[in-house]
Amino acid sequence: MYKVLAADDEVWIRRWLEKTIPEVMPDCRVAAVAEDGEAALRALREEEIDIVVSDIRMPMATGLEIALAAGKSEKRPKVILVSGYDEFGYAKQAIDLNVVSYLLKPIDKQELQQALQRAAAEIRQEEAQAGSAELVQAAILKYLQNYLQQPEEYTFQELARAVKSAGKRYEAVYAGVFQCDISLEKGATPAQVIDRLLERHFAACDRFVVLEDNMNYVFFALGEEGKKVVGPDPRLLRAEAQQASPKCRLELSGRYGRLADLPAAVAQARGRLIESYAGEKSAAVVDTSRGRILAIRSSILLAVKAHNPGEAEHGVQLLREMFSGRNSHFDDCRYILFSLISEMIRLIADADGSFMNQYIGRGYEFCVKINHYHNVPAMLDWFAGYVRQVAEYLEKNQSFNVSHIAVRVRNYMLEHYAEDISLADICDKFGINASYFSKKFKEEIGMNFVDLLTSIRLDAAAQLLLNTRNSVAQISKSVGINDAKYFSKLFHNSYGMNPTQYRERGAG
């Protein structure tokens, strides 16, 4: 049964509508009548109206204003406008407001019946689509749950098919993690808190919340193609989450442009959660010990980057000796491990183009379940095994992912060519063996590291020569070559003329 609002300032027309609407459309009943625009707007707010039949000219508010209000309401009832004026302007505005029908007075019974039937048909269609959308939402949620539980067995194509079946294309992908191990504001669950945050900050997105483990959640915001999606300030999002509970942790990934980037978004959000732990300052660290702790941390990272599991485990043993019997420094040890795991996850992500594998997952699980460990030895026992596994994984997989890393290195050079960079610095940054990568880099890029860097610098210098009045010495220095004479020699070898000649020819 469809509930109808009949609005007209003429009493005899209201009575006629009350009598005629159920006659021509038995599925409809007049649930409310209104003698003016104000009464009609009030009925829209107070009643569950499905269809509005309204005069276009009424006191207090026009039919067009009523149609506009109906379009903004949660129920979004269908609107049929009635007018005694055969004016195109009214009809045009009605069309712009998605009005179902525009009828002229005196109202024809058959035309009214057809208008009501059209409105009912649109309601049924929307209900069917809504039901279909709910099924699609459920399918997507199911695949997201499967992905988080078993990422190595997750079939991304299944999710892609579910999304495609809904006729959707996503061009904005966000992932986030939410952690809370204590009670929230009265009457609220963590999922409800996340729902409210997502509704407020990602209103234009499809939103999903997945319980990962106990009180750990992963959430997703997927923006459809063509819809303007502006991601929130992560700091604001974190602050609002902590209003529910000061001990809540929430981290958000950056914006990704494709559904296929979803694993990368998850990995980034998890990495940021770990970084938030690692970034906390521990007041208990004794100043005299700080330098040694940092030195040990550095040696472990260097050993992992060099694919030396034995040396990495030796560093863990040094940490064990430092913190042995010093339970007062439990938090200090925990924060150091957080920072180390965060760095190793970066190394894994750089070495693995998929951005997601079991070692990233294990590091994340350790950090979010840290409260399961009640003493330093237990934490270090787990970490020693993890360090060895990561070092062995990086050594085993560097050859398979060299192409991915080579491209990342080239892009880094394009952004930082003006700086004093070397192959050794780059390899240290990306956690790769310099001698091995040097050969593979040339195979992938077609030039060795030095030649490519020189080419990038000279190309940048050529642009500066044509577009600025800076001296050759200034330009040479600005592109990372401090010796102007050496720069001129390199430029001549590459362009067949010196920098001054190149500038003059370009000006001519």
C-alpha positions as CSV (number, residue, x, y, z in Angstrom):
1,M,0.0,0.0,0.0
2,Y,1.4,3.4,-1.0
3,K,0.8,6.4,1.2
4,V,-0.2,9.5,-0.7
5,L,-0.1,13.2,0.4
6,A,-2.8,15.3,-1.4
7,A,-1.9,19.0,-1.2
8,D,-4.1,21.8,-2.7
9,D,-5.4,25.1,-1.3
10,E,-8.9,24.5,-2.8
11,V,-11.0,22.3,-0.5
12,W,-13.1,20.7,-3.3
13,I,-10.0,19.5,-5.1
14,R,-8.6,18.0,-1.9
15,R,-11.9,16.2,-1.3
16,W,-11.9,15.0,-5.0
17,L,-8.4,13.6,-4.7
18,E,-9.2,11.9,-1.4
19,K,-12.1,10.1,-3.1
20,T,-10.6,9.5,-6.5
21,I,-7.0,8.3,-5.8
22,P,-8.1,5.0,-4.1
23,E,-10.7,4.5,-6.8
24,V,-8.2,4.7,-9.8
25,M,-5.3,3.1,-7.8
26,P,-6.5,0.6,-5.1
27,D,-2.8,0.2,-3.9
28,C,-2.9,3.8,-2.8
29,R,-4.5,5.5,0.2
30,V,-4.5,9.2,1.1
31,A,-2.5,9.3,4.3
32,A,-2.4,13.1,4.7
33,V,-4.0,16.2,3.2
34,A,-2.6,19.7,3.2
35,E,-4.4,23.0,2.6
36,D,-1.1,25.0,2.0
37,G,2.6,24.5,1.4
38,E,3.6,24.7,5.0
39,A,1.2,22.0,6.0
40,A,2.5,19.9,3.1
41,L,6.1,20.3,4.2
42,R,5.1,19.4,7.8
43,A,3.4,16.2,6.5
44,L,6.5,15.2,4.6
45,R,8.5,15.5,7.9
46,E,6.0,13.7,10.1
47,E,4.5,11.0,7.8
48,E,6.0,8.1,5.8
49,I,4.8,9.5,2.4
50,D,5.4,7.5,-0.8
51,I,3.7,9.7,-3.3
52,V,2.9,13.5,-3.3
53,V,0.1,14.9,-5.4
54,S,0.4,18.7,-5.1
55,D,-0.8,21.9,-6.6
56,I,2.0,23.9,-8.0
57,R,0.7,27.2,-6.7
58,M,-0.2,27.3,-3.0
59,P,0.2,29.8,-0.1
60,M,3.3,29.4,2.2
61,A,5.2,27.2,-0.2
62,T,4.9,26.2,-3.9
63,G,4.6,22.8,-5.3
64,L,8.1,23.2,-6.7
65,E,9.4,23.9,-3.2
66,I,7.6,20.8,-1.9
67,A,9.2,18.7,-4.8
68,L,12.6,20.1,-3.8
69,A,12.0,19.1,-0.1
70,A,10.8,15.7,-1.1
71,G,14.0,15.1,-3.1
72,K,16.1,15.9,-0.1
73,S,14.2,13.8,2.4
74,E,15.3,10.3,3.4
75,K,12.2,8.6,1.9
76,R,12.4,10.6,-1.4
77,P,8.7,10.2,-2.3
78,K,7.6,10.5,-5.9
79,V,6.0,13.8,-6.8
80,I,3.0,14.6,-9.2
81,L,2.4,18.3,-9.7
82,V,-0.9,19.8,-10.7
83,S,-1.4,23.3,-12.2
84,G,-4.2,25.3,-13.8
85,Y,-1.6,27.2,-15.8
86,D,-0.3,25.6,-19.0
87,E,3.1,27.2,-18.7
88,F,6.3,25.6,-20.0
89,G,8.4,27.3,-17.3
90,Y,6.6,25.3,-14.6
91,A,6.9,22.1,-16.6
92,K,10.6,22.6,-17.2
93,Q,11.3,23.2,-13.5
94,A,9.3,20.1,-12.7
95,I,11.4,18.0,-15.0
96,D,14.6,19.4,-13.5
97,L,13.3,18.3,-10.0
98,N,12.6,14.7,-11.3
99,V,8.9,15.1,-10.9
100,V,7.1,12.0,-12.1
101,S,4.2,13.7,-13.9
102,Y,2.9,17.2,-14.5
103,L,-0.9,17.4,-14.8
104,L,-3.2,20.3,-15.8
105,K,-6.5,21.2,-14.2
106,P,-9.2,20.1,-14.5
107,I,-7.6,16.7,-13.7
108,D,-8.5,13.8,-15.9
109,K,-9.1,10.6,-14.0
110,Q,-7.2,8.5,-16.5
111,E,-4.2,10.8,-16.5
112,L,-4.2,10.7,-12.7
113,Q,-4.3,6.9,-12.8
114,Q,-1.4,6.8,-15.2
115,A,0.6,9.2,-13.1
116,L,0.1,7.2,-10.0
117,Q,0.9,3.9,-11.8
118,R,4.2,5.5,-13.1
119,A,5.1,6.6,-9.5
120,A,4.4,3.2,-8.1
121,A,6.4,1.5,-10.9
122,E,9.4,3.8,-10.1
123,I,9.1,3.0,-6.4
124,R,9.1,-0.8,-7.1
125,Q,12.1,-0.4,-9.4
126,E,14.1,1.5,-6.8
127,E,13.2,-1.1,-4.1
128,A,14.4,-3.9,-6.4
129,Q,17.7,-2.0,-7.2
130,A,18.2,-1.4,-3.5
131,G,17.8,-5.1,-2.8
132,S,20.3,-5.8,-5.5
133,A,22.7,-3.2,-4.1
134,E,22.4,-4.9,-0.7
135,L,23.3,-8.2,-2.2
136,V,26.3,-6.7,-4.0
137,Q,27.4,-5.0,-0.7
138,A,27.1,-8.3,1.1
139,A,29.2,-10.1,-1.7
140,I,31.9,-7.4,-1.5
141,L,32.0,-7.6,2.3
142,K,32.3,-11.4,2.1
143,Y,35.3,-11.2,-0.3
144,L,37.0,-8.5,1.9
145,Q,36.6,-10.8,4.9
146,N,38.1,-13.7,3.0
147,Y,41.0,-11.5,1.8
148,L,41.9,-10.3,5.3
149,Q,41.7,-13.9,6.7
150,Q,43.7,-15.6,3.9
151,P,45.4,-12.9,1.6
152,E,47.7,-15.5,0.0
153,E,44.7,-17.5,-1.2
154,Y,42.5,-14.5,-2.0
155,T,41.2,-14.4,-5.6
156,F,41.0,-10.8,-6.5
157,Q,39.1,-11.5,-9.7
158,E,36.1,-12.7,-7.6
159,L,35.8,-9.3,-6.0
160,A,36.2,-7.6,-9.3
161,R,33.4,-9.7,-10.8
162,A,31.1,-8.8,-7.9
163,V,31.8,-5.1,-8.3
164,K,31.3,-5.3,-12.1
165,S,28.0,-7.1,-11.7
166,A,26.8,-4.1,-9.8
167,G,27.7,-1.8,-12.7
168,K,30.2,0.0,-10.6
169,R,33.7,1.4,-11.2
170,Y,35.7,2.6,-8.3
171,E,38.3,5.4,-8.7
172,A,39.0,6.2,-5.0
173,V,40.1,3.4,-2.7
174,Y,40.9,4.0,1.0
175,A,41.7,1.4,3.7
176,G,42.0,2.0,7.4
177,V,42.7,0.1,10.7
178,F,41.0,0.6,14.0
179,Q,42.1,-0.8,17.3
180,C,40.4,-0.6,20.6
181,D,40.8,-3.0,23.6
182,I,38.6,-1.3,26.1
183,S,34.9,-0.2,26.4
184,L,33.8,2.7,24.3
185,E,31.2,5.4,24.9
186,K,28.1,4.0,26.5
187,G,25.9,1.9,24.2
188,A,28.4,2.0,21.3
189,T,30.4,-0.8,19.7
190,P,33.6,-0.3,17.8
191,A,31.9,-1.1,14.5
192,Q,29.2,1.6,15.2
193,V,32.0,4.1,16.0
194,I,33.7,3.4,12.7
195,D,30.3,3.5,10.8
196,R,29.6,7.0,12.2
197,L,33.1,8.2,11.3
198,L,32.9,6.8,7.7
199,E,29.4,8.2,7.2
200,R,30.6,11.6,8.2
201,H,33.9,11.6,6.3
202,F,33.1,9.3,3.4
203,A,29.5,10.1,2.6
204,A,30.0,9.7,-1.1
205,C,31.6,6.2,-0.8
206,D,30.5,2.6,-0.4
207,R,31.7,1.7,3.1
208,F,32.7,-1.6,4.6
209,V,33.8,-2.6,8.1
210,V,35.5,-6.0,8.8
211,L,36.2,-7.4,12.2
212,E,39.7,-8.8,11.9
213,D,40.6,-10.2,15.3
214,N,38.9,-9.5,18.7
215,M,38.9,-5.7,18.8
216,N,40.9,-5.1,15.6
217,Y,39.0,-3.8,12.6
218,V,39.8,-3.0,9.0
219,F,37.6,-0.6,7.1
220,F,37.2,0.4,3.5
221,A,35.8,3.4,1.7
222,L,35.3,2.9,-2.1
223,G,34.4,5.9,-4.2
224,E,32.6,5.4,-7.4
225,E,33.8,6.8,-10.7
226,G,32.4,10.2,-11.4
227,K,31.6,11.0,-7.7
228,K,33.7,13.7,-6.1
229,V,35.5,12.0,-3.2
230,V,37.7,14.1,-0.9
231,G,39.5,12.2,1.7
232,P,39.5,13.6,5.3
233,D,42.4,14.9,7.3
234,P,43.8,11.7,9.0
235,R,44.6,13.8,12.1
236,L,40.9,14.8,12.4
237,L,39.8,11.2,11.9
238,R,42.2,10.0,14.7
239,A,41.0,12.8,17.0
240,E,37.4,11.9,16.5
241,A,38.0,8.2,17.1
242,Q,39.8,9.0,20.4
243,Q,36.8,11.0,21.6
244,A,35.1,7.6,21.8
245,S,38.0,6.3,23.8
246,P,41.4,7.8,24.5
247,K,43.0,4.4,23.9
248,C,41.6,3.9,20.5
249,R,44.0,3.8,17.6
250,L,43.0,4.6,14.0
251,E,45.1,5.0,10.9
252,L,44.1,5.7,7.3
253,S,45.8,4.9,4.1
254,G,46.4,7.5,1.4
255,R,44.1,7.6,-1.6
256,Y,44.5,4.9,-4.2
257,G,43.0,5.1,-7.7
258,R,42.0,1.5,-8.5
259,L,40.3,-1.4,-6.8
260,A,43.3,-3.5,-7.6
261,D,45.3,-1.2,-5.3
262,L,43.3,-2.3,-2.3
263,P,46.1,-4.6,-0.9
264,A,48.5,-1.7,-1.1
265,A,46.1,0.5,0.8
266,V,45.7,-2.2,3.5
267,A,49.4,-2.6,3.9
268,Q,49.9,1.2,4.1
269,A,47.3,1.6,6.8
270,R,48.8,-1.3,8.8
271,G,52.2,0.2,8.4
272,R,51.0,3.5,9.7
273,L,49.5,1.8,12.7
274,I,52.8,0.3,13.6
275,E,54.5,3.6,13.0
276,S,52.2,5.2,15.5
277,Y,53.4,2.8,18.1
278,A,57.0,3.3,17.1
279,G,56.7,7.0,17.2
280,E,55.7,7.1,20.8
281,K,58.4,8.4,23.1
282,S,59.5,6.3,26.0
283,A,60.5,8.5,28.9
284,A,62.1,5.5,30.7
285,V,65.0,5.2,28.3
286,V,68.2,6.0,30.2
287,D,70.2,8.7,28.4
288,T,73.4,6.7,28.8
289,S,71.8,3.7,27.1
290,R,70.1,5.6,24.3
291,G,73.1,5.7,22.1
292,R,73.9,2.0,22.4
293,I,70.3,1.1,21.8
294,L,70.1,3.1,18.6
295,A,73.4,1.6,17.5
296,I,72.1,-1.9,17.9
297,R,68.9,-0.9,16.1
298,S,71.0,0.4,13.2
299,S,73.1,-2.8,13.1
300,I,70.0,-5.0,12.9
301,L,68.5,-3.0,10.0
302,L,71.8,-3.0,8.1
303,A,72.1,-6.8,8.6
304,V,68.5,-7.3,7.2
305,K,69.2,-5.1,4.2
306,A,72.4,-7.0,3.6
307,H,70.5,-10.3,3.8
308,N,72.6,-11.5,6.7
309,P,70.3,-13.4,9.1
310,G,73.1,-14.4,11.4
311,E,74.3,-10.8,12.0
312,A,70.7,-9.7,12.5
313,E,70.1,-12.3,15.2
314,H,73.4,-11.2,16.8
315,G,71.9,-7.7,17.1
316,V,68.8,-9.2,18.7
317,Q,71.0,-11.0,21.2
318,L,72.6,-7.6,22.1
319,L,69.2,-6.2,22.8
320,R,68.4,-9.3,24.9
321,E,71.6,-8.6,27.0
322,M,70.7,-4.9,27.4
323,F,67.2,-5.5,28.6
324,S,67.9,-8.7,30.6
325,G,66.3,-8.5,34.0
326,R,65.2,-4.9,33.5
327,N,61.4,-5.3,33.3
328,S,61.1,-1.6,34.1
329,H,62.2,-1.0,30.5
330,F,59.6,-3.3,28.9
331,D,58.0,-0.4,27.0
332,D,61.4,0.8,25.8
333,C,62.1,-2.6,24.2
334,R,58.6,-2.7,22.8
335,Y,58.9,0.7,21.1
336,I,62.3,-0.3,19.6
337,L,60.7,-3.5,18.1
338,F,57.8,-1.5,16.7
339,S,60.2,0.8,14.9
340,L,62.3,-2.1,13.6
341,I,59.2,-3.9,12.3
342,S,58.0,-0.8,10.7
343,E,61.3,-0.4,8.8
344,M,61.3,-4.1,7.8
345,I,57.8,-3.9,6.4
346,R,58.9,-1.0,4.2
347,L,61.8,-3.2,3.0
348,I,59.4,-6.0,2.2
349,A,57.0,-3.7,0.4
350,D,59.8,-2.2,-1.7
351,A,61.0,-5.7,-2.7
352,D,57.5,-7.1,-3.4
353,G,55.4,-5.4,-6.0
354,S,52.2,-6.8,-4.5
355,F,52.7,-4.9,-1.3
356,M,51.2,-7.7,0.7
357,N,52.6,-11.0,1.9
358,Q,52.8,-13.2,4.9
359,Y,55.8,-11.4,6.4
360,I,54.1,-8.0,6.4
361,G,51.1,-9.8,7.9
362,R,53.1,-11.4,10.7
363,G,54.8,-8.1,11.6
364,Y,51.4,-6.4,11.8
365,E,49.9,-9.2,13.9
366,F,52.7,-9.0,16.4
367,C,52.3,-5.3,16.8
368,V,48.5,-5.4,17.3
369,K,48.7,-8.4,19.7
370,I,51.6,-7.0,21.7
371,N,49.7,-7.2,24.9
372,H,49.9,-11.0,24.7
373,Y,53.6,-10.6,25.5
374,H,54.2,-9.8,29.2
375,N,58.0,-9.8,29.3
376,V,61.0,-8.8,27.3
377,P,62.4,-12.4,26.6
378,A,59.1,-13.5,25.1
379,M,59.0,-10.5,22.7
380,L,62.6,-10.9,21.7
381,D,62.2,-14.7,21.1
382,W,59.5,-14.0,18.6
383,F,61.4,-11.1,17.0
384,A,64.6,-13.1,16.5
385,G,62.7,-15.6,14.4
386,Y,61.0,-12.8,12.5
387,V,64.2,-11.0,11.7
388,R,65.8,-14.2,10.3
389,Q,62.7,-14.9,8.1
390,V,62.7,-11.4,6.7
391,A,66.4,-11.4,5.9
392,E,66.1,-14.8,4.1
393,Y,63.0,-13.7,2.2
394,L,64.6,-10.5,0.9
395,E,67.7,-12.5,-0.2
396,K,65.5,-15.1,-1.9
397,N,63.2,-12.7,-3.7
398,Q,65.4,-9.8,-4.7
399,S,65.9,-11.4,-8.2
400,F,62.2,-11.7,-8.8
401,N,61.4,-8.1,-8.1
402,V,64.4,-6.3,-9.5
403,S,62.3,-4.8,-12.3
404,H,59.9,-3.3,-9.8
405,I,62.8,-1.9,-7.7
406,A,64.6,-0.6,-10.8
407,V,61.6,1.5,-11.8
408,R,61.3,2.9,-8.3
409,V,65.0,3.8,-8.2
410,R,64.7,5.6,-11.6
411,N,61.7,7.5,-10.3
412,Y,63.6,8.4,-7.2
413,M,66.5,9.7,-9.3
414,L,64.1,11.9,-11.4
415,E,63.0,13.5,-8.1
416,H,66.3,13.8,-6.3
417,Y,68.9,14.3,-9.1
418,A,70.0,17.6,-7.7
419,E,71.1,15.9,-4.5
420,D,74.4,14.2,-3.8
421,I,73.3,10.6,-4.4
422,S,75.2,7.5,-5.2
423,L,74.4,3.9,-6.1
424,A,75.5,2.8,-2.6
425,D,73.1,5.4,-1.0
426,I,70.2,4.2,-3.2
427,C,70.8,0.5,-2.5
428,D,71.0,1.2,1.3
429,K,67.7,3.1,1.1
430,F,65.9,0.3,-0.8
431,G,67.6,-2.5,1.1
432,I,69.3,-4.2,-1.9
433,N,72.8,-5.6,-2.6
434,A,74.8,-2.9,-4.5
435,S,77.0,-5.2,-6.6
436,Y,74.1,-7.4,-7.6
437,F,71.7,-4.5,-8.4
438,S,74.2,-2.6,-10.4
439,K,74.2,-5.3,-13.1
440,K,70.5,-5.9,-13.0
441,F,69.7,-2.2,-13.1
442,K,71.5,-1.8,-16.5
443,E,69.7,-4.9,-17.8
444,E,66.3,-3.4,-16.9
445,I,66.8,0.3,-17.6
446,G,69.3,0.0,-20.5
447,M,71.9,2.3,-18.8
448,N,74.1,2.0,-15.8
449,F,73.3,4.1,-12.7
450,V,75.9,6.8,-13.3
451,D,75.1,7.3,-17.0
452,L,71.3,7.6,-16.2
453,L,71.9,10.0,-13.4
454,T,74.2,12.1,-15.7
455,S,71.6,12.0,-18.4
456,I,68.8,13.2,-16.1
457,R,71.0,16.0,-14.8
458,L,72.0,17.2,-18.2
459,D,68.4,17.1,-19.5
460,A,67.3,19.3,-16.5
461,A,70.3,21.6,-17.2
462,A,69.2,22.0,-20.8
463,Q,65.8,23.2,-19.8
464,L,67.3,25.6,-17.3
465,L,69.6,27.0,-20.0
466,L,66.6,27.8,-22.3
467,N,64.2,29.0,-19.6
468,T,66.3,30.9,-17.1
469,R,69.1,33.5,-17.1
470,N,71.1,31.7,-14.5
471,S,74.8,31.4,-15.2
472,V,76.3,28.1,-16.3
473,A,78.0,27.6,-12.9
474,Q,74.6,28.2,-11.1
475,I,72.8,25.7,-13.3
476,S,75.6,23.2,-13.0
477,K,75.3,23.4,-9.2
478,S,71.5,23.3,-9.2
479,V,71.4,20.0,-11.0
480,G,73.9,18.3,-8.7
481,I,77.3,18.9,-10.6
482,N,79.5,21.2,-8.5
483,D,82.4,21.4,-11.0
484,A,81.3,23.8,-13.8
485,K,84.1,22.8,-16.1
486,Y,83.3,19.1,-15.7
487,F,79.7,20.0,-16.3
488,S,80.5,21.8,-19.6
489,K,82.5,18.8,-20.7
490,L,79.7,16.4,-20.0
491,F,77.2,18.7,-21.7
492,H,79.4,19.0,-24.9
493,N,79.8,15.2,-25.0
494,S,76.0,14.8,-24.9
495,Y,74.7,17.7,-26.9
496,G,77.6,18.3,-29.3
497,M,78.1,21.9,-28.1
498,N,78.9,23.7,-24.9
499,P,76.1,25.1,-22.6
500,T,76.6,28.7,-23.8
501,Q,76.3,27.7,-27.5
502,Y,73.2,25.6,-26.6
503,R,71.5,28.6,-25.0
504,E,72.3,31.0,-27.8
505,R,71.0,28.6,-30.5
506,G,67.8,28.1,-28.5
507,A,67.4,31.9,-28.2
508,G,67.9,32.3,-31.9
